[in-house]
Amino acid sequence: MPPSARSQVSKGRLTFIIYKLSAGGAQRVLTVLANELCKRGWSLTLLTFDDGSEPPFFKLHPDIQYQPLALMREQGSRWKSFKINILRPLFLRKAIRESNPQAVITFIDLTNILTLIAMLGLKIPVIVSERVHPAFSQMGKHWFLIRKWVYRLSVGLVLQTQDMAGYFSTAMQKKIRVVPNPISVPHNDVTLEAETHGKTLLAIGRLCEQKGFDLLLEAFAPLCDKHPEWVLEIWGEGEQKDFLQARCDELGLQKRVVFPGLAKEPYNILSKASIFVLPSRFEGFPNVLGEAMACGLPVVSFDCPSGPSEMIRDGVDGLLITSENIQALSNALERLMTSPELRESLGEQARNITERFSLDKVVQTWEDLIVEVINEPQI
């Protein structure tokens, strides 16, 4: 769009929608984006499907109108589940109309689908955003078919990587915008000099199969006897916590691996580590990988779909290895563990990621798209 296009409309009203403001990458990015747009003069309403009994994990700008709708799927009888699925789009539609937005931005596949259904006939432009590679969505098969149909009703589909864009049909390509997540460092007293000469391996993420921490344990186990001074910290919570702790016991890693819990302030944790590891089976755009690089940490990551290959320049600012290859991961870890010089050089180059994916650039790209769809809804 031409540079003058941003001045064609005044800052207006936006509604953001996500199922819950819990501790997750999508939630963090939505919160950052909403806060920055609010600072730029947009009036924002944020709708969630939960009941608000738990406060947002990430801090919201005080001017954002936060409205939990209590539309989460109920546990219990099939009738309750059926009823909430039927009524959810109706209640969501009502809340959207009351917020009176000029555009709606929605995050995560099922939320995207339900929002598009709820907004049928409203003639309000909707931008949907996928946050994990769509091929690995945990939706049921029928939701895949519904997504294929309803996404055509959106005016824009925001994806984080070119790899994700290739998943969608030719008909959808004209709607796609590739917008990476912003990577920045906090403006506070945290010391962001990673301790590359220390002896701590670090991984952060939800304790679930997707994140591949079981693969990391397998890769770390054969290194323990040769490098007794090194420890592995895995930060996060999730359904695999008991399984992973039991696997540590089986591998004899009880004294070498710790699970400290949720990483509320990731930069504080990252700045105390020596090497960061991303062993995920799949991703969207791994925020924590970018944060680790911004702190000057040497990073090792599987070349999983999608994100790492568009963030790491292998051998320059990190190590990128074949996805789910445990031996290759073990070799890469040992290579870094035994070379303080390599850790320091990779970490120094890694800091440049904040220039490639700066907060200002990413928010400006989003704002340009929002202005465009308000001015010309049928992009």
MARTIMI-699970 format. One record per residue (C-alpha): x, y, z. Coordinates in steps of 0.1 Angstrom, whole numbers, plus 5000, padded with zeros to 4 digits. Layout:
N
XYZ;...
! end
This chain:
379
500050005000;501250364994;502850545023;500050795024;497350525029;497850535067;496550885069;493350815050;491550705082;491750815118;492650565145;489450365151;487850075170;489249725169;488049405186;490549125193;489348765201;491248475216;489948175236;491948255268;494748485279;496848215295;500648155293;501248085257;503048225227;499948335208;498648505240;501848695244;501948815208;498248915209;498849105242;501949285228;500149375196;497049495214;499049705238;501149865211;498049955190;496450105220;499450325226;499250435189;495650565195;493350275186;490350195208;490449825217;488049565230;489449215239;487048925240;487948585254;485948255257;486948195294;485048325324;487848555336;488348365369;492048365362;493648705354;495448755321;498948595323;500448895304;499749255315;497249445294;497249815287;494749975311;492750135283;491949805267;488349685274;488849325285;485649115284;485648745292;482448585278;482348245297;481948055265;484447775271;483347415264;481747265295;482946935309;480046695316;477146575296;476946565258;473846795260;475947065278;478647035252;476147055224;474347345239;477447555244;478647485208;475247595194;475047905217;478648015216;478548175181;475248355191;476748505223;479948585205;478048765177;476248975203;479449075220;481149165188;478149385177;478149565211;481849645207;481049815174;484449755157;485749865124;487749545121;488049225141;491349035146;491248685159;493948445170;494148055168;492347815145;489147725164;488648075176;489048195140;486447955128;483948025155;484348405150;483848385112;480748175117;479448415144;480048715121;478148585090;476348875074;477749145097;479949305070;482749375094;486249285081;487848995099;491548925100;492348575112;495748455124;497148105127;499748065154;500947705148;501647535115;498147455102;499147095092;499747015128;496547155143;494946955170;491447015156;489246725146;488846635109;485546805105;487047135118;489647115090;486847105064;485047385081;488247595082;488747545045;485347695039;485047975064;488548115060;487348235026;485148475045;488048655061;489648965045;493148865056;494948555069;498148645089;500748375091;504148385107;506348215081;506548145044;506447775052;502947815068;501748005038;502547715014;499947505032;496947695020;495247674986;495947894957;492548064962;493648174997;497048314987;495848654979;494548695014;497748585031;500148825049;503348675064;504048875096;506648725120;506348775157;508149075172;511349015191;512549275215;514349315249;512649455280;513449805291;514149735327;517049645350;517449285338;521049205328;520749065293;524348935291;523848555288;526248355308;527748175279;530648055300;528347885325;527147525325;523347545321;521347415293;517847575291;514547485274;511247665279;507747565268;504547385276;505247035288;503446855259;504346625230;504646905205;507647065224;509746745222;511246755256;511346375256;513746395227;515846645246;516146415275;517246135252;519946355237;521146485270;521446155288;524646025270;526446355277;526046345315;528846125324;531346305301;530246645313;529146615349;529246995355;526347065331;522647075342;519447095321;516547325332;513147265315;510747545324;507047515319;503947325329;501647085311;500146745307;503546565302;505146675334;504746345352;505846155321;508946365317;509946335353;509445955351;511545945320;514346135339;514245865365;514545595339;517545765323;519245835356;518846215352;517246295385;520146515397;520946665363;517446785351;515147025370;511547135362;511247475379;507647555366;506247845346;508548095332;506748415342;509748635333;511648455305;514348715301;515448675337;515748305331;517448335297;520048575309;521248315335;521648025309;524547915288;522847735259;519247745247;517647435231;514447415211;513647045205;510047095192;508346865167;506547155152;506047525159;504447845144;507048105151;508848015184;508848335205;511148195231;513848105205;513848465194;514048585230;516948355237;518848495206;518048855217;519748775250;522848665232;522448295239;523848035216;520847835204;520347485191;517047395173;515447125153;514647235118;510947165124;508047315106;507947615110;509947905121;513447805132;514847795096;513648155091;515148275124;518448085126;521248115100;522947785106;526547815118;526248195120;523948275148;522847925160;522847565151;519947415130;519747035129;517546765113;514146755129;513646485156;517246345151;518246275187;521846185178;522346505158;520946705188;523246535212;526246605189;525246975185;524847015223;528246855230;529847075203;528647385222;529247245257;532947195248;533547525231;533147845250;534448035220;531747895197;529047975223;530348335225;530548395188;527148245180;525548435208;527048765197;525648715162;522248605176;521548945190;520949085155;517648905154;516149215172;516849415141;515249165117;512149125138;511849455156;508649535175;508149865156;508449695122;506049415131;503449635147;503649875117;502949585093;499949485113;498649845115;499149885077;497049575071;494349695095;494050035079;493949865045;491049635054;489149915069;489550125038;489249845013;487549545031;487749315000;491549264998;
! end
